[in-house]
Amino acid sequence: MRATQILNDVVRAIGFLSRIPVPPRYFEGRTTVISDLVYVFPVAGALIALPGAVVLALLMSFGLEPTPSALIAIAVTTLVTGALHEDGLSDTADGIGGGRDREKALAIMRDSRIGSYGALALILSVAIRAATLAAIATATGPLAAGLALMAVAAASRGAMVWHWLSLPPARRDGVAVSSGQPDDSVVHLAMAVGAAIVLALVIPTAGFGAGLSLLVATGLAAWALTRYIRSRLGGHTGDTIGATEQTAEMAALLALALAT
């Protein structure tokens, strides 16, 4: 595979996973489905988190306390992604929390309105990520915390790709179906790329143990949620893929906060 193709795939993945404007030429005449791009999702995730990481490092360097700095960094990252994964988390929480059976849960997840389960899930997600990122920043400093944010973004995109592969589509239509089903080899490559990014960004500032803890926590969180989604819905949706990313982020940041 040529470097030019990989770079183009990274740009297209960023366009899919964020609100960052991507020139139309990267999509014109392309027959590639989204599932073919998942091998670069961890790279795209790390780059998407870069603005938030820079903001976090700058705010702390100027003397702002870690907690508000971390909260603003999370807000910046959410703006960059357009709350893509947060939307999936809230819809999944509403469906699982409010649906008594599979059909009702899937119907609720298609409703654009947010319920109490979804609202609470969003509040907890932002609170947990901001609090743990602040703890990491306090223990390691602004540069290490910014790199950790990028590493977590890479690992969580690998986790959501694994969830995508591990379950069949829960519906016959929808975003997940139209995006295709990723191949085993592509998903394994995505996970390897995500792990490499984590170790490259975390080891120099926090040590090998911290990087390993992050990866283990990410994997366990994705496995546990996937197992639960299988029992409740029998398959994945675009929303459960987003929920996996968010759950993996929370677990990864928590593990890193405990390890630093």
C-alpha positions, 0 to 999 in steps of 0.5 A: 500500500502506497503512502499516498493512499494511506494519507488519503485514507487518513484524510477521508477518515477524519472527514467521516469522524469529525467536523473538520472540513475535508476537500471534496476531491478526497471523496469524488469518484471514490467507491471505498466504503467507510469500513475499508478506512477503519485501519486508519481510524486510530490515526484519525482519532489521535489527530482529531484530539490534537486541538484539544490536547494543544488547548489543554497544554496551553491553558495549563502552561498559562496557569489555569488549574487542571480541572477547568483546563481538562473540561475545556479540552474535552469541550474542544474535542467534542466540538471537533467531532460534532459530538458524533460519539456522544450522540451514539452514547446517549441514544444507546443509553436511552434505548437500553434503559427505556426499551423492555425488549430488542424491538423497543430499544432499537425504536427508541435509539432511532428517536432523535429526542434525548431521554433521561438515560441519555442525558445522564450518560452524557453528563457522566461521560463528560464528568468522568473524562474531564475529572480523570484527564485533570488527575492525569494532568496534575500527576504528569504535567500539561504536555504528558496530559495532552499526549495522553488525550491523543493516545486515548482517542487512538485507542478508543477508535480501535475499540469501536472498530473491534465492536463493529467487527464482533457483532452483526448489524442489528438492523437491515438498514441504517448507517452501520449497514450502509458503511459496510462490515470491516474485514478481520485483517483490517480490524486487526491492523487498526487495533495494532496501529492504535496500540502502537500510537498509545505506546509511542505517546504514553511510554516517554512521559508516563512509562510502559506500565501506564500505557499497558494499563490504558490498553488493557482497560480499553479492551476490557471496556469494549469487550464488556459493552459488546457482550452486553449489547449482544445480549440485549440487541443481538448486533451493533448499530451506529449508536452502539459503535459510538457508545463503545468509543465513549465507554473505552475513552472513560475506561482508558482515562480512568486506568491512566489516572490510576497508573500515574 
